[in-house]
Amino acid sequence: MFDAVSKKAITSETLAFPFNKQTFCRYEPIEKKIGHAKVLIVNDLLRYESDLSETAHRELKPAEVKALLKFENMVSGMACDNIANNVIRLVQQPKFLTVHLSEVAEAARDFEPDAIVMSGTYSDFDYYDPDQLEHFAAFIRKTKIPVLAICGAHQLVAMSFGARLKTLDDLELSQKRKHRISEYQYRFVKIIETGDPIFGGMHDRSSGVWQDYTKESDILRVWQNHAVQVVGVPEGFDLLATSYLCKNQMMVKRSGGQLIYTVQFHLEKSFEEWSKNRTRWEHQNESRDGRILFENFLNLSLDHQAL
C-alpha cells in the first residue's frame, strides 16, 4: 500500500503531455447545430476500366487492373460513407447525393447543392482518363459552389489550378510508383493563418470547442494517409496549414466568387472514430479536430451561398 506522502506526490504530479494537465476528461455529446444542408459527395476513386488512362493499361497487367479496381471500389465506399456520416451527424435536416468524379458538373447543376465534398484517391492521376480530369478541371475553375477537397482531391484541385505533384521525397510520381515514403496515422499540423474563419473561435480560451493544443500552440491533430504532395501553392490560393514532411497541408481560395477549401489530411474520419465507442468520453474521441473543421466548412458554405 502507498503511504500518504506517496499518494500526494502521485496525485499532484502533472501529466507528461504539455497541453492537457487535467486529471479528467469531458463527456462530449455531439449537438446538431446546422439546420439544413444539401451536400454533393464526390467519389474520386477509379470504378471501371473505362476510367483508366492508356498509361495505366500500359503499365498494369490485366490481373493488376482487376485487383486495383476491386480495391478502389471498396475504399470509395468507406470514404464516401465517412463523409456522409459527418453530414448526417452534424445537420438536423441533411440531404446528400453521391456521384463519381466524372459526373460532378452535371450533378452540381441538377442537384443544386449548398456544398461539394470530395473524397480522397488512391492511384496517381496519370492513371485516370485524361478526359475526366479535363472535365473536372473546367468545372472546378469556374464553380461558385463551396468545395471541400480531401487528400487526393486536395491534390486534384491543386493540379487543376496549375500546381505540380511530387512524392514526399521530391520525386516525380512516375519514378516511384511503389514503396513511397508516406505520412500515416495521427499527426500534428501547424496552422499558419489562424485568422481564417474555418478556425473560428480558436483563440477563445473559454471555448470548449477546440482542444488546448490548438488554442495554445495553433496545431491540429489529424489523420494522415498519403505519399504524394502538392508542390507550392497554386495561384489564387492561400496556405492555411503546414507540416515538416508535407508543406501544403491545407489551403483556401476565396477569390472570383469561389470558396474552395482543400486539406491533405482526412478530416472526414471524425465520426468513424467517434462511433467505435459509444460512451462519448473526450479521450476516446481523438479525431475531433476534423469534425470541427467539417462543421465550420458547412456553416461557411451556407453563408457563402446566401451572399
C-alpha positions in Angstrom: 0.0 0.0 0.0 1.1 3.6 -0.6 1.6 5.9 2.3 0.1 9.4 2.5 3.2 11.1 1.2 3.4 8.8 -1.9 -0.3 9.3 -2.6 0.0 13.1 -2.5 3.1 13.0 -4.8 1.3 10.9 -7.4 -2.0 12.8 -7.5 -0.2 16.2 -7.7 2.1 15.3 -10.5 1.1 16.8 -13.8 0.7 14.7 -16.9 3.7 14.5 -19.3 1.7 15.8 -22.3 2.1 19.6 -22.1 -1.3 20.7 -23.3 -3.5 18.6 -21.1 -2.7 18.9 -17.4 -6.2 17.9 -16.3 -6.8 14.7 -14.3 -10.2 14.2 -16.0 -11.8 14.1 -19.4 -15.1 15.6 -20.5 -18.2 13.9 -21.7 -18.9 15.2 -25.1 -22.2 14.7 -26.9 -22.5 16.0 -30.4 -25.2 18.6 -30.9 -26.6 19.1 -34.4 -26.3 22.9 -34.7 -26.8 23.2 -38.5 -30.5 23.3 -39.5 -30.2 22.1 -43.1 -27.7 21.5 -45.8 -27.6 19.9 -49.3 -24.2 18.3 -49.9 -22.9 16.7 -53.1 -20.4 14.0 -52.2 -17.9 13.2 -54.9 -16.3 9.7 -55.2 -12.8 10.5 -56.7 -11.6 6.9 -56.9 -11.5 4.7 -60.0 -14.5 2.5 -60.7 -14.3 0.8 -64.2 -11.7 0.0 -66.8 -13.1 2.9 -68.8 -11.9 5.3 -66.0 -8.3 4.3 -66.7 -5.8 6.0 -69.0 -3.5 4.5 -71.6 -0.7 4.8 -69.2 -2.5 2.6 -66.6 -3.3 0.0 -69.2 0.3 0.0 -70.4 1.9 -0.3 -67.0 -0.5 -2.7 -65.4 -1.2 -6.3 -66.3 -4.9 -7.3 -66.7 -4.9 -9.1 -63.3 -3.4 -6.0 -61.7 -6.1 -3.8 -63.2 -8.8 -6.1 -61.9 -7.3 -6.1 -58.4 -6.8 -2.3 -58.4 -10.4 -1.6 -59.4 -11.7 -4.0 -56.8 -9.7 -2.3 -54.1 -10.6 1.2 -55.2 -14.3 0.4 -55.2 -14.0 -1.0 -51.6 -12.1 2.1 -50.4 -14.6 4.5 -52.1 -17.5 3.0 -50.2 -15.7 3.7 -46.9 -14.6 7.2 -47.9 -18.0 8.4 -49.1 -19.7 6.8 -46.1 -17.4 8.7 -43.7 -18.3 12.0 -45.5 -22.0 11.2 -45.4 -21.8 10.4 -41.7 -20.4 13.8 -41.0 -23.3 15.4 -42.8 -25.9 13.2 -41.1 -24.5 13.7 -37.6 -23.9 17.5 -37.9 -27.1 18.6 -39.8 -30.6 18.4 -38.5 -32.2 18.0 -42.0 -29.4 16.7 -44.2 -29.7 16.0 -47.9 -26.9 14.5 -49.9 -26.1 12.8 -53.2 -23.1 10.7 -54.0 -21.7 10.8 -57.6 -18.5 9.9 -59.3 -15.8 12.4 -60.3 -16.9 12.1 -64.0 -20.4 13.2 -63.1 -19.7 16.2 -60.9 -20.5 19.0 -63.2 -23.9 17.6 -64.3 -24.8 16.6 -60.7 -23.9 20.0 -59.4 -26.2 21.6 -62.0 -29.1 19.3 -61.3 -28.8 18.8 -57.5 -28.0 22.4 -56.7 -26.1 21.6 -53.5 -25.0 24.1 -50.8 -21.6 22.4 -50.8 -19.5 19.8 -52.5 -17.2 17.5 -50.5 -14.7 15.4 -52.5 -13.2 12.1 -51.3 -9.6 11.0 -51.3 -8.0 9.0 -54.0 -5.5 6.0 -54.3 -4.0 5.9 -57.8 -1.8 8.5 -59.4 -3.7 10.9 -61.7 -1.8 9.8 -64.9 -3.7 6.5 -64.4 -7.0 8.4 -64.8 -8.8 9.0 -68.1 -7.4 12.5 -69.1 -10.9 13.5 -70.5 -12.3 13.0 -67.0 -9.6 15.2 -65.5 -10.1 17.9 -68.0 -13.8 17.9 -67.5 -13.3 18.3 -63.8 -10.7 21.0 -64.2 -13.1 23.0 -66.3 -15.7 22.7 -63.6 -13.6 23.5 -60.6 -12.1 26.6 -62.1 -15.5 28.2 -62.5 -17.9 26.8 -59.9 -19.3 29.1 -57.3 -20.5 26.3 -55.1 -18.3 25.9 -52.0 -16.0 22.9 -52.2 -14.1 20.9 -49.6 -11.5 18.6 -51.2 -9.9 15.9 -49.1 -6.4 14.3 -49.5 -6.2 13.1 -53.2 -8.9 15.7 -54.1 -6.7 18.3 -52.5 -4.0 17.3 -55.0 -6.5 17.1 -57.8 -7.8 20.6 -57.2 -4.3 22.0 -56.9 -3.3 20.3 -60.2 -6.5 21.7 -61.9 -5.2 25.2 -61.0 -1.7 24.5 -62.4 0.2 23.0 -59.4 2.6 20.1 -59.7 2.6 16.9 -57.6 5.6 15.0 -56.3 6.3 12.2 -53.8 7.2 13.2 -50.3 10.8 12.7 -51.1 10.6 15.1 -54.1 10.4 12.6 -56.9 8.2 12.6 -60.0 5.3 10.2 -59.4 6.2 8.0 -62.4 9.7 7.5 -61.0 8.5 5.7 -57.9 5.0 4.1 -58.1 5.5 1.8 -55.0 7.2 1.8 -51.6 7.0 5.5 -51.3 7.7 7.5 -48.1 4.3 8.3 -46.5 2.6 10.2 -43.8 0.4 7.8 -41.9 -1.6 7.7 -38.6 -2.4 10.8 -36.5 0.0 13.7 -37.0 0.2 17.3 -35.9 0.0 20.0 -38.5 0.7 23.7 -37.8 -1.9 26.4 -38.6 -0.2 29.4 -40.2 -3.3 31.5 -41.0 -5.1 31.5 -37.6 -7.5 34.3 -38.7 -9.2 32.2 -41.4 -12.9 31.7 -40.5 -12.6 27.9 -40.7 -10.6 28.2 -37.4 -13.3 30.4 -35.8 -13.1 30.6 -32.0 -9.7 29.1 -31.9 -8.2 31.7 -29.6 -11.2 31.9 -27.3 -9.7 30.4 -24.1 -13.1 29.9 -22.6 -14.4 28.0 -25.6 -14.8 24.2 -25.2 -14.8 23.7 -29.0 -11.1 23.5 -29.7 -8.5 21.4 -27.9 -5.9 23.0 -25.7 -3.1 22.3 -28.1 -4.9 24.2 -30.8 -5.8 27.2 -28.6 -2.3 27.4 -27.1 0.0 26.4 -30.0 -2.0 26.7 -33.2 -1.8 23.0 -34.1 -4.3 20.3 -35.2 -4.2 16.6 -34.6 -5.4 14.9 -37.8 -5.3 11.6 -39.6 -2.8 11.3 -42.4 -2.5 8.7 -45.2 -0.7 9.9 -48.2 2.6 9.6 -50.1 2.1 12.5 -52.6 2.2 16.2 -52.0 1.3 19.5 -53.7 4.4 21.4 -54.7 3.9 25.0 -53.6 0.6 26.8 -53.6 -1.3 27.4 -56.8 -2.2 30.9 -57.8 -5.2 32.3 -56.1 -4.9 30.1 -53.1 -3.7 30.9 -49.6 -1.8 28.3 -47.5 -3.5 27.6 -44.1 -1.6 24.8 -42.5 1.7 23.0 -43.0 3.9 20.2 -41.6 7.6 19.2 -41.7 7.2 16.5 -44.3 4.4 18.0 -46.4 4.4 21.8 -46.7 0.9 22.2 -48.2 -1.4 20.6 -45.7 -4.4 23.0 -46.1 -5.3 25.9 -48.4 -8.2 28.0 -49.4 -9.3 30.0 -52.5 -11.8 32.8 -51.8 -11.4 34.9 -54.9 -13.5 35.2 -58.0 -16.7 34.4 -56.1 -15.3 31.0 -55.2 -14.8 29.3 -51.8 -12.6 26.2 -52.1 -11.0 24.6 -49.0 -8.6 21.7 -49.6 -7.0 19.5 -46.9 -4.2 17.0 -47.3 -5.4 15.1 -44.2 -8.5 13.1 -43.7 -10.8 15.3 -41.6 -13.8 13.1 -42.6 -12.7 10.2 -40.3 -14.1 12.1 -37.2 -17.3 10.1 -36.8 -15.7 6.8 -37.9 -13.6 7.1 -34.7 -16.4 8.6 -32.7 -18.7 5.6 -33.5 -16.2 3.0 -32.3 -17.1 3.7 -28.7 -20.5 4.9 -27.6 -19.5 6.4 -24.2 -18.5 9.7 -25.9 -15.7 10.5 -23.5 -13.3 13.1 -24.9 -10.2 11.0 -24.8 -11.8 8.3 -27.0 -12.9 11.0 -29.5 -9.4 11.8 -30.6 -10.1 12.9 -34.1 -12.5 15.7 -33.1 -10.4 18.4 -34.8 -11.6 17.1 -38.2 -15.2 17.2 -37.1 -14.9 20.9 -36.1 -13.3 21.8 -39.4 -16.1 19.9 -41.3 -18.8 21.7 -39.3 -17.2 25.1 -39.8 -16.9 24.4 -43.5 -20.7 23.6 -43.8 -21.5 26.8 -41.9 -19.2 28.9 -44.2 -20.8 27.3 -47.2 -24.3 28.2 -46.2 -23.1 31.8 -45.5 -21.4 31.9 -48.9 -24.5 30.7 -50.8 -26.6 33.3 -49.0 -24.5 36.1 -50.5 
